[in-house]
Amino acid sequence: MFGFKKMAIVFVLTILCTLSLGCDEKISTDDILSKVHMRADSFEDYSYTMYVNSSLDDNNTEKYSIIWKKPVFMKGSFQASNINPGIGMMSNRSMQLIYNPDYGIVFKKSLYNTSDDDKLFEPNLYSVFLNETLNGMSPSLVGSDIIDGRDAYILELIPSTDSNKTIGEKSKIWVDKKNWMVIRYEISNKNEDALFVVSIKDIKINSDIPEHVFDFEIPKESKVIVLKEEQFSTELKKLQLEVSRKRVTFEILTPDYMPKGYKLNYTTVSSSMDTQYLSFIHSGFSIFSGQPCERVTLVYTNGDNELHVREVLSERNTSDIYGFEKDVNHININGSEGKIYPVFEGNMKALEWQSGNITITIISSLNESEIKSIAESFS
């Protein structure tokens, strides 16, 4: 009798699991990803708040508030901290705008007869986030969790062999079991410490957002920069070192030591004060948002090999790591703490340190000893 009752209970539980799909082993990774993409394709509109936190950026939390509606409507605000107003972005049928209240600047672009390549930004930011997160990765279902009261599947993301993601990168996504949206993205180091976390909250889907929500009145005191087609080229001009020295407000530092065969080929300059749109593209939201920034890149070549030196002056510490590079080793650079980590599938290394208010980064395929020697020779 006991055996019969036990079998009956197991049978009932099995039926319930099958009907509800509540048992994780009854759904595959491919099933989850299919539902995630189908759900994203079904959106007529959405709104959410995204929080981005990086332990390698002094645990600063960035806040992104997004409203989107098919086909091209979007309104968003992006705050790098609680003390600045951040960036405003808007897209409707006729134009796109990026507004920075700290600079009093509005970038404006007409959408009439404009290709996707010439847009200021892609309005469907969740789709961009989803594609960037999954691109070049091989997901695998590893469990379930409760995130902010929401039941979610956990998928581990492993870089595929043809991916340009860093070897050894450990990342996971949490997929809401109810709305099939990615509600958390996390990158951790080899000790499972979270280095970079994206959380999506306050989600509303297909709530029939009216088009007038996406109206934007340009402040009268703002400077409006109407961007033309030629201004969409994101390639910086190649300059001689002496020309670059005249275009920035800080002293460009150069190494006294460089391995045999390497010579300075050219430099590039990006300044948020005179080329605001290019700086926005090259430096990203968090730097542009109320943070004046100048950036110089020195390119040394030896045959087909290149060595890049980046020097960035900003009111805010502008680490190039951003939580995306995992295996960080700490080394001493003339009394300053340096961080060296693999980039480009581990084929190159980046060494980053502070020299006064300048962030310097060397990127090269040379070994760690040679890169360190270059860094110690800066003057």
C-alpha positions in Angstrom: 0.0 0.0 0.0 2.8 2.4 0.9 4.6 1.7 -2.3 1.4 2.4 -4.3 0.8 5.7 -2.6 4.4 6.8 -3.2 4.2 6.0 -6.9 0.9 7.9 -7.1 2.5 11.0 -5.6 5.4 10.8 -7.9 3.0 10.4 -10.9 0.9 13.4 -9.8 4.0 15.6 -9.3 5.3 14.6 -12.7 2.0 15.6 -14.4 2.0 18.9 -12.5 5.6 19.7 -13.6 4.8 18.9 -17.2 1.7 21.1 -17.3 3.2 24.1 -15.5 6.8 23.8 -16.9 7.8 24.7 -13.4 10.5 22.1 -13.2 13.7 23.5 -14.6 14.8 20.1 -16.1 11.8 20.1 -18.3 13.0 23.1 -20.3 16.1 23.4 -22.4 18.5 26.3 -22.9 17.4 26.6 -26.5 13.7 26.7 -25.4 14.5 29.6 -23.0 16.5 31.5 -25.6 13.7 31.0 -28.2 11.2 32.4 -25.8 13.5 35.4 -24.9 13.8 36.3 -28.6 10.2 35.7 -29.4 9.2 37.9 -26.5 11.5 40.7 -27.6 10.1 40.5 -31.1 6.5 40.8 -29.7 7.1 44.1 -28.0 4.9 47.0 -29.1 6.2 49.2 -26.3 8.0 48.9 -23.0 9.5 50.9 -20.1 12.0 49.9 -17.5 14.8 51.2 -15.3 18.3 49.8 -15.7 20.9 50.0 -13.0 24.6 49.4 -13.9 27.1 48.9 -11.1 30.9 48.2 -11.5 33.1 47.3 -8.6 36.1 48.5 -10.7 34.5 51.9 -11.1 34.3 52.7 -7.3 31.0 50.9 -7.2 29.4 53.8 -8.9 25.8 53.1 -10.0 24.5 54.4 -13.3 20.8 54.7 -13.8 19.1 54.4 -17.2 15.3 55.1 -17.5 13.9 53.9 -20.8 10.6 54.3 -22.6 10.2 52.8 -26.1 7.5 52.3 -28.7 7.4 50.8 -32.2 8.8 51.7 -34.6 11.3 54.5 -33.7 9.9 56.1 -30.5 12.2 56.4 -27.5 12.8 58.6 -24.5 15.5 58.0 -22.0 17.6 59.6 -19.3 21.0 58.4 -18.2 22.6 59.4 -14.9 26.2 58.5 -14.0 25.6 59.6 -10.4 22.9 61.1 -8.2 24.5 64.5 -8.3 24.3 65.2 -12.0 21.2 65.5 -14.2 22.6 63.1 -16.8 21.9 62.8 -20.5 18.4 63.0 -22.1 17.7 61.1 -25.3 14.6 61.2 -27.5 13.6 59.6 -30.8 10.3 60.1 -32.8 9.3 59.8 -36.4 11.0 63.0 -37.5 14.2 63.4 -35.5 16.5 62.1 -32.7 18.0 64.3 -29.9 20.7 63.9 -27.3 20.6 66.5 -24.6 23.3 67.2 -22.1 22.1 69.9 -19.5 25.6 70.3 -18.0 27.0 71.4 -21.3 23.7 73.0 -22.5 24.2 71.1 -25.8 21.6 69.3 -27.9 22.6 67.0 -30.7 19.8 66.9 -33.3 19.5 64.6 -36.3 16.6 64.5 -38.8 15.3 61.0 -39.6 13.9 61.9 -43.0 15.5 59.7 -45.7 18.1 58.5 -43.2 19.5 55.0 -43.1 20.0 53.1 -39.9 23.7 53.7 -40.0 23.2 57.5 -39.8 21.0 57.4 -36.7 22.3 59.0 -33.5 21.4 55.8 -31.7 19.2 52.7 -32.0 15.9 53.5 -30.2 15.2 49.9 -29.2 17.8 49.8 -26.4 16.6 46.5 -24.9 17.2 44.8 -28.2 20.7 46.3 -28.4 21.4 45.1 -24.8 20.1 41.6 -25.6 22.2 41.3 -28.8 25.4 42.6 -27.2 25.0 40.3 -24.2 24.4 37.1 -26.2 26.6 37.8 -29.2 29.6 35.5 -29.4 28.4 33.6 -26.3 27.3 30.0 -25.8 24.6 30.0 -23.1 23.9 27.0 -20.7 21.1 26.6 -18.2 22.6 26.2 -14.7 19.7 26.8 -12.4 17.0 29.1 -11.0 16.9 32.0 -8.6 14.6 34.7 -7.2 15.7 38.2 -8.2 13.8 41.1 -6.8 10.8 38.8 -6.1 10.8 37.4 -9.7 11.4 33.8 -10.4 14.1 33.5 -13.0 16.3 31.0 -14.9 20.1 31.4 -14.7 22.1 30.9 -17.9 25.8 30.9 -17.8 27.5 32.5 -20.9 30.7 31.0 -22.2 32.6 32.8 -25.0 32.4 30.8 -28.2 35.7 30.0 -30.0 35.2 32.7 -32.6 34.2 35.3 -30.1 36.2 38.4 -29.3 35.2 38.2 -25.6 38.0 37.7 -23.1 39.1 34.2 -22.5 38.1 33.2 -18.9 35.3 35.7 -18.8 32.5 34.5 -16.5 29.1 35.9 -17.1 25.5 35.0 -16.4 22.0 36.2 -17.2 18.8 35.8 -15.3 15.7 35.3 -17.5 12.3 36.1 -15.9 10.1 33.0 -16.1 6.9 35.1 -16.5 7.8 37.7 -19.1 10.9 36.1 -20.7 13.0 39.2 -20.4 16.6 39.3 -19.2 16.4 41.0 -15.9 20.0 40.7 -14.7 23.4 40.4 -16.3 26.5 39.7 -14.2 30.2 39.4 -14.9 32.4 38.0 -12.1 36.0 37.2 -11.6 37.6 33.7 -11.1 36.7 34.0 -7.4 33.0 34.5 -8.3 33.1 38.1 -7.0 30.6 40.3 -9.0 32.6 42.9 -11.0 29.8 44.2 -13.2 26.1 44.0 -12.7 23.1 45.1 -14.8 19.7 45.0 -13.2 16.5 45.8 -15.0 13.5 46.8 -12.8 10.1 48.5 -13.0 9.3 46.7 -16.2 6.0 47.5 -18.1 5.3 45.7 -21.4 2.8 46.6 -24.1 1.0 49.2 -22.0 -0.2 51.2 -25.1 2.1 54.2 -24.5 0.8 57.3 -26.4 3.1 59.0 -28.9 2.9 62.4 -27.2 5.0 60.9 -24.4 7.9 61.2 -26.8 7.6 64.9 -27.4 10.6 67.0 -26.3 10.9 70.8 -26.0 14.4 72.0 -26.5 15.4 74.4 -23.7 15.8 77.9 -25.0 19.2 78.5 -23.5 20.7 75.3 -25.2 23.1 75.2 -28.1 21.6 73.1 -30.8 24.1 71.2 -33.0 22.4 69.9 -36.1 24.5 66.9 -37.2 25.2 66.4 -40.9 26.0 63.2 -42.7 29.7 63.8 -42.7 29.8 64.2 -38.9 28.7 60.6 -38.5 32.2 59.3 -39.3 33.5 58.0 -36.0 37.1 57.6 -37.3 39.5 60.0 -35.7 42.1 61.9 -37.8 45.7 60.7 -37.6 47.9 63.4 -36.3 51.6 64.0 -35.6 52.5 64.2 -31.9 53.2 67.9 -31.9 49.8 68.7 -33.5 48.1 66.6 -30.8 50.0 68.5 -28.0 48.4 71.7 -29.2 44.9 70.3 -29.2 44.7 69.2 -25.5 45.1 71.0 -22.2 47.3 68.5 -20.5 50.9 67.4 -21.1 51.1 64.3 -23.2 53.5 61.8 -21.6 55.7 59.6 -23.7 57.8 56.6 -22.8 61.6 56.8 -22.8 61.8 53.1 -23.5 60.3 51.2 -26.4 61.3 47.7 -27.5 63.5 47.5 -30.6 61.7 48.1 -33.8 58.8 50.0 -32.4 58.4 53.6 -33.5 55.6 56.2 -33.0 53.5 56.2 -36.2 50.6 58.6 -35.4 48.3 60.0 -32.7 44.6 60.7 -32.4 42.8 63.2 -30.2 39.2 63.2 -28.9 38.0 66.1 -26.7 34.5 66.4 -25.3 34.9 70.2 -25.4 35.3 70.7 -29.1 34.2 67.4 -30.7 31.3 66.5 -28.4 29.6 64.0 -30.6 32.7 62.0 -31.4 33.6 62.1 -27.7 30.1 60.7 -26.9 30.7 57.9 -29.3 34.3 57.1 -28.2 33.9 57.6 -24.5 30.4 56.5 -23.7 27.5 57.8 -21.6 29.2 57.8 -18.2 32.1 60.0 -19.3 30.1 62.3 -21.5 27.4 62.8 -18.8 28.7 66.0 -17.2 32.3 64.9 -17.3 34.7 67.0 -19.5 37.1 64.6 -21.1 40.2 64.7 -23.3 41.7 61.5 -24.7 44.9 61.0 -26.7 46.1 57.7 -28.3 49.7 57.2 -29.4 50.1 54.4 -31.9 53.5 52.7 -32.1 54.2 50.2 -34.9 56.7 47.5 -35.6 55.9 45.9 -39.0 52.3 44.6 -38.6 52.4 44.8 -34.8 50.8 47.8 -33.0 51.2 49.1 -29.5 48.6 51.6 -28.3 49.1 54.1 -25.5 45.9 55.9 -24.3 46.0 58.9 -22.1 42.8 60.3 -20.7 42.2 63.5 -18.7 38.8 63.6 -16.9 37.3 65.0 -13.8 36.3 61.4 -13.0 38.5 58.3 -12.9 38.1 56.8 -16.3 39.2 53.2 -16.0 39.2 51.3 -19.3 38.4 48.1 -17.5 34.7 48.8 -16.8 34.3 45.4 -15.2 34.6 43.6 -18.5 38.1 42.2 -18.1 38.4 39.5 -15.5 41.9 38.3 -14.7 43.3 41.6 -13.3 46.8 41.5 -11.7 48.1 44.4 -9.6 51.6 45.5 -10.2 53.7 48.5 -9.0 54.4 51.3 -11.5 56.9 53.8 -10.0 54.9 53.7 -6.7 51.5 53.8 -8.3 49.1 50.8 -8.5 48.9 49.3 -12.0 46.3 46.8 -13.3 47.2 44.4 -16.1 44.6 42.2 -17.7 44.1 40.2 -20.9 42.2 41.7 -23.9 41.2 40.5 -27.4 40.8 36.8 -26.6 43.9 36.9 -24.4 46.1 37.6 -27.4 47.0 41.1 -26.0 47.4 42.7 -22.6 46.4 46.1 -21.2 48.3 47.8 -18.4 46.5 50.7 -16.8 47.6 53.2 -14.1 47.2 56.7 -12.9 49.8 59.5 -13.3 48.4 62.4 -11.5 45.0 63.1 -13.0 45.8 61.2 -16.2 44.7 57.6 -16.8 47.3 55.8 -18.9 46.7 52.5 -20.6 49.2 50.5 -22.7 47.7 47.8 -25.0 50.1 45.4 -26.6 50.9 41.8 -27.5 54.3 42.1 -25.7 54.9 40.1 -22.6 54.1 41.6 -19.2 57.8 42.4 -18.4 58.2 44.4 -21.5 54.9 46.3 -21.0 55.9 47.1 -17.4 59.3 48.4 -18.5 57.6 50.8 -21.0 55.2 52.0 -18.2 58.1 52.7 -15.8 59.9 54.8 -18.4 57.1 57.4 -18.9 58.1 61.0 -18.4 
